[in-house]
Amino acid sequence: HIPNTEIFKSVVNMDELGFIKVDFNTRTNLPGVFAAGDVHDHIYKQAITSAGNGCKAAIEAERYIENLKATNRY
């Protein structure tokens, strides 16, 4: 019941329980860094929810990289 997020403590924003804070699109406060599953979801923490969030984060990461390429920042 404790997220394994200690390694990211000084990198991304977390709540008081140690879960990584994300927006609706799984983005953290650090550009290009996305979080999914048990490290950010302290309510559901189920395998299917984690898989769905992982897919969502992968799509958002791909969009982020494509945007960097399109704007010559990659």
Phi and psi in degrees as a GROMACS rama.xvg file:
@    title "Ramachandran Plot"
@    xaxis  label "Phi"
@    yaxis  label "Psi"
@TYPE xy
-110.161  121.125  ILE-2
-66.5771  143.819  PRO-3
-88.5557  70.2719  ASN-4
-120.754  5.5863  THR-5
-53.2252  -38.0073  GLU-6
-61.4192  -24.8286  ILE-7
-98.8519  2.10921  PHE-8
-53.3763  -40.7812  LYS-9
-92.3464  4.30409  SER-10
-108.251  -47.7057  VAL-11
-121.448  157.892  VAL-12
-70.6062  138.953  ASN-13
-132.28  159.829  MET-14
-85.5658  -178.09  ASP-15
-67.5059  -15.847  GLU-16
-95.5674  -3.52995  LEU-17
94.4245  9.74551  GLY-18
-86.7995  140.029  PHE-19
-71.7655  132.653  ILE-20
-82.5156  131.29  LYS-21
-133.884  160.239  VAL-22
-90.0067  -173.17  ASP-23
-58.4535  -29.5177  PHE-24
-96.4444  20.6648  ASN-25
68.5037  13.8874  THR-26
-80.5538  139.802  ARG-27
-90.944  -174.664  THR-28
-73.7494  -12.3467  ASN-29
-98.2026  117.069  LEU-30
-53.6977  131.34  PRO-31
85.8294  0.0855035  GLY-32
-112.745  124.485  VAL-33
-121.308  151.887  PHE-34
-132.383  144.819  ALA-35
-146.895  156.07  ALA-36
80.2531  -146.817  GLY-37
-62.6709  -21.0116  ASP-38
-74.4182  -14.9971  VAL-39
-126.046  -14.9637  HIS-40
-106.965  96.4607  ASP-41
-89.2449  0.703927  HIS-42
-98.6405  -53.7767  ILE-43
-91.6547  -48.6665  TYR-44
44.2191  36.0622  LYS-45
-105.427  154.278  GLN-46
-57.3138  -43.6884  ALA-47
-68.1592  -36.7154  ILE-48
-65.5299  -43.0569  THR-49
-63.0232  -41.7123  SER-50
-63.852  -43.6884  ALA-51
-63.2024  -43.5677  GLY-52
-66.8095  -35.3799  ASN-53
-62.8491  -41.9058  GLY-54
-63.6015  -43.4835  CYS-55
-60.5382  -44.6357  LYS-56
-65.0549  -38.7064  ALA-57
-64.1001  -41.8747  ALA-58
-64.4236  -43.1665  ILE-59
-65.5723  -38.6686  GLU-60
-64.1717  -41.1688  ALA-61
-62.5416  -43.7428  GLU-62
-61.5139  -40.4193  ARG-63
-60.569  -47.5585  TYR-64
-65.7151  -42.5445  ILE-65
-61.7282  -37.1448  GLU-66
-65.8295  -40.8731  ASN-67
-61.1108  -43.1765  LEU-68
-63.481  -44.0019  LYS-69
-65.188  -27.3451  ALA-70
-104.569  15.1033  THR-71
56.1751  36.3506  ASN-72
-111.753  13.5573  ARG-73
